[in-house]
Amino acid sequence: MKKKIIIIICLAILLLIFLYFRCIYGWYEFKFYKETPREYISNTIVTKKDYSTDSTAIVHQIKGFVKNHQESFYSEENDGSTQIILDTILYSPDHKKIAAFIISKNSTTKQLMPDKKNKWYYNATCYLGTKQQNSLILSWIGPNYTSNDVESISKRIRNYYLKQKSSNTQNNKDNYNIDDIRYWSKSIDWENLEHNRKMQKDFEEEKLRNPENVYDPNDKK
């Protein structure tokens, strides 16, 4: 009898620990993510020339976002001294769509509460892009991660998009990792992307027609 009571108590403790980490910390460290099925893993290959050309175009466009405080770089901490690191580019099978993992590097002196133990801090996020003729249009989809270690944040953004994304129970419509060939045609990310671009286009047109009715936080006084 005593042995059964001990077993029950141990099981209860384990259950409480599970619920604690699951509810408070999201169970990130212990969750078993859904790997992309082998038959759906994307093995898209691009030439070094195309990768280099796209890298240049992506970094150039991202620097424009930094300068104008657009997309994920809306914060004032992003300025001319912000360094951009292009971590990875992933391609759709037809090469018409891309996903880019972007890491920005800033001095900790820019923080509201500067970290005196570290000189730099890094932000990582993801941008999706579509190629139209000779142009590449990028849009931010997130999420954002912050760290004082560039290798750690690189692993974190990769882990999310290559493992964790398909395990996101908060969005049942989006159950594909980014290395899944189905992601490029079936993910809700692309639908949201087009919707946001249309809203931005409508906003810009309304701004031209009736500027007095439109507030744009990016406008300089």
URLIN-V614194 format. One record per residue. N is the residue number from 0. RES is the residue in one small letter. SS is DSSP state (H for helix, E for strand, - for the rest). PHI is phi in whole degrees, -180 to 180 (NA if undefined). Layout:
n->N res->RES ss->SS phi->PHI
n->N res->RES ss->SS phi->PHI
This chain:
n->0 res->m ss->- phi->NA
n->1 res->k ss->H phi->-62
n->2 res->k ss->H phi->-64
n->3 res->k ss->H phi->-64
n->4 res->i ss->H phi->-63
n->5 res->i ss->H phi->-63
n->6 res->i ss->H phi->-63
n->7 res->i ss->H phi->-62
n->8 res->i ss->H phi->-63
n->9 res->c ss->H phi->-63
n->10 res->l ss->H phi->-64
n->11 res->a ss->H phi->-65
n->12 res->i ss->H phi->-64
n->13 res->l ss->H phi->-62
n->14 res->l ss->H phi->-64
n->15 res->l ss->H phi->-64
n->16 res->i ss->H phi->-62
n->17 res->f ss->H phi->-59
n->18 res->l ss->H phi->-64
n->19 res->y ss->H phi->-63
n->20 res->f ss->H phi->-69
n->21 res->r ss->H phi->-67
n->22 res->c ss->H phi->-87
n->23 res->i ss->H phi->-87
n->24 res->y ss->- phi->-108
n->25 res->g ss->- phi->79
n->26 res->w ss->- phi->60
n->27 res->y ss->- phi->-60
n->28 res->e ss->- phi->-78
n->29 res->f ss->- phi->-119
n->30 res->k ss->- phi->-75
n->31 res->f ss->- phi->-92
n->32 res->y ss->- phi->-81
n->33 res->k ss->- phi->-85
n->34 res->e ss->- phi->-74
n->35 res->t ss->- phi->-67
n->36 res->p ss->- phi->-55
n->37 res->r ss->H phi->-54
n->38 res->e ss->H phi->-72
n->39 res->y ss->H phi->-109
n->40 res->i ss->E phi->-66
n->41 res->s ss->- phi->-78
n->42 res->n ss->- phi->-122
n->43 res->t ss->- phi->-64
n->44 res->i ss->- phi->-117
n->45 res->v ss->- phi->-124
n->46 res->t ss->- phi->-75
n->47 res->k ss->H phi->-61
n->48 res->k ss->H phi->-65
n->49 res->d ss->H phi->-66
n->50 res->y ss->H phi->-64
n->51 res->s ss->H phi->-66
n->52 res->t ss->H phi->-63
n->53 res->d ss->H phi->-67
n->54 res->s ss->H phi->-60
n->55 res->t ss->H phi->-62
n->56 res->a ss->H phi->-66
n->57 res->i ss->H phi->-66
n->58 res->v ss->H phi->-62
n->59 res->h ss->H phi->-61
n->60 res->q ss->H phi->-69
n->61 res->i ss->H phi->-63
n->62 res->k ss->H phi->-63
n->63 res->g ss->H phi->-66
n->64 res->f ss->H phi->-63
n->65 res->v ss->H phi->-63
n->66 res->k ss->H phi->-61
n->67 res->n ss->H phi->-98
n->68 res->h ss->- phi->54
n->69 res->q ss->- phi->-114
n->70 res->e ss->H phi->53
n->71 res->s ss->H phi->-80
n->72 res->f ss->H phi->-106
n->73 res->y ss->- phi->-71
n->74 res->s ss->- phi->-70
n->75 res->e ss->- phi->-68
n->76 res->e ss->- phi->-66
n->77 res->n ss->- phi->-89
n->78 res->d ss->- phi->-150
n->79 res->g ss->- phi->-62
n->80 res->s ss->- phi->-90
n->81 res->t ss->- phi->-68
n->82 res->q ss->E phi->-100
n->83 res->i ss->E phi->-109
n->84 res->i ss->E phi->-117
n->85 res->l ss->E phi->-88
n->86 res->d ss->E phi->-74
n->87 res->t ss->E phi->-156
n->88 res->i ss->E phi->-121
n->89 res->l ss->E phi->-115
n->90 res->y ss->E phi->-119
n->91 res->s ss->- phi->-74
n->92 res->p ss->- phi->-56
n->93 res->d ss->- phi->-93
n->94 res->h ss->- phi->67
n->95 res->k ss->- phi->-92
n->96 res->k ss->E phi->-129
n->97 res->i ss->E phi->-137
n->98 res->a ss->E phi->-129
n->99 res->a ss->E phi->-123
n->100 res->f ss->E phi->-90
n->101 res->i ss->E phi->-111
n->102 res->i ss->E phi->-120
n->103 res->s ss->E phi->-106
n->104 res->k ss->E phi->-122
n->105 res->n ss->E phi->-133
n->106 res->s ss->E phi->-73
n->107 res->t ss->H phi->-66
n->108 res->t ss->H phi->-67
n->109 res->k ss->H phi->-82
n->110 res->q ss->- phi->-72
n->111 res->l ss->- phi->-61
n->112 res->m ss->- phi->-123
n->113 res->p ss->- phi->-54
n->114 res->d ss->- phi->-86
n->115 res->k ss->- phi->-73
n->116 res->k ss->- phi->-83
n->117 res->n ss->- phi->-130
n->118 res->k ss->- phi->-87
n->119 res->w ss->E phi->-128
n->120 res->y ss->E phi->-135
n->121 res->y ss->E phi->-125
n->122 res->n ss->E phi->-119
n->123 res->a ss->E phi->-124
n->124 res->t ss->E phi->-156
n->125 res->c ss->E phi->-126
n->126 res->y ss->E phi->-120
n->127 res->l ss->E phi->-102
n->128 res->g ss->E phi->-137
n->129 res->t ss->E phi->-124
n->130 res->k ss->E phi->-94
n->131 res->q ss->E phi->-129
n->132 res->q ss->- phi->57
n->133 res->n ss->- phi->-103
n->134 res->s ss->E phi->-113
n->135 res->l ss->E phi->-128
n->136 res->i ss->E phi->-107
n->137 res->l ss->E phi->-105
n->138 res->s ss->E phi->-142
n->139 res->w ss->E phi->-80
n->140 res->i ss->- phi->-121
n->141 res->g ss->- phi->75
n->142 res->p ss->- phi->-76
n->143 res->n ss->- phi->-107
n->144 res->y ss->E phi->-129
n->145 res->t ss->E phi->-129
n->146 res->s ss->E phi->-161
n->147 res->n ss->- phi->-95
n->148 res->d ss->- phi->-125
n->149 res->v ss->H phi->-67
n->150 res->e ss->H phi->-67
n->151 res->s ss->H phi->-65
n->152 res->i ss->H phi->-73
n->153 res->s ss->H phi->-65
n->154 res->k ss->H phi->-66
n->155 res->r ss->H phi->-69
n->156 res->i ss->H phi->-69
n->157 res->r ss->H phi->-67
n->158 res->n ss->H phi->-60
n->159 res->y ss->H phi->-64
n->160 res->y ss->H phi->-80
n->161 res->l ss->H phi->-100
n->162 res->k ss->H phi->-136
n->163 res->q ss->H phi->-73
n->164 res->k ss->H phi->-58
n->165 res->s ss->H phi->-72
n->166 res->s ss->H phi->-99
n->167 res->n ss->- phi->-73
n->168 res->t ss->- phi->-76
n->169 res->q ss->- phi->-79
n->170 res->n ss->- phi->-136
n->171 res->n ss->- phi->-69
n->172 res->k ss->- phi->-76
n->173 res->d ss->- phi->-114
n->174 res->n ss->- phi->-116
n->175 res->y ss->- phi->-123
n->176 res->n ss->- phi->-75
n->177 res->i ss->- phi->-77
n->178 res->d ss->- phi->-93
n->179 res->d ss->E phi->-95
n->180 res->i ss->- phi->-60
n->181 res->r ss->- phi->-72
n->182 res->y ss->H phi->-58
n->183 res->w ss->H phi->-71
n->184 res->s ss->H phi->-120
n->185 res->k ss->H phi->-117
n->186 res->s ss->- phi->-68
n->187 res->i ss->H phi->-66
n->188 res->d ss->H phi->-55
n->189 res->w ss->H phi->-71
n->190 res->e ss->H phi->-65
n->191 res->n ss->H phi->-64
n->192 res->l ss->H phi->-61
n->193 res->e ss->H phi->-65
n->194 res->h ss->H phi->-63
n->195 res->n ss->H phi->-66
n->196 res->r ss->H phi->-67
n->197 res->k ss->H phi->-65
n->198 res->m ss->H phi->-63
n->199 res->q ss->H phi->-66
n->200 res->k ss->H phi->-64
n->201 res->d ss->H phi->-63
n->202 res->f ss->H phi->-63
n->203 res->e ss->H phi->-65
n->204 res->e ss->H phi->-67
n->205 res->e ss->H phi->-66
n->206 res->k ss->H phi->-64
n->207 res->l ss->H phi->-74
n->208 res->r ss->H phi->-75
n->209 res->n ss->- phi->-135
n->210 res->p ss->H phi->-59
n->211 res->e ss->H phi->-71
n->212 res->n ss->H phi->-97
n->213 res->v ss->- phi->-119
n->214 res->y ss->- phi->-104
n->215 res->d ss->- phi->-121
n->216 res->p ss->- phi->-63
n->217 res->n ss->- phi->-85
n->218 res->d ss->- phi->-70
n->219 res->k ss->- phi->-87
n->220 res->k ss->- phi->-78
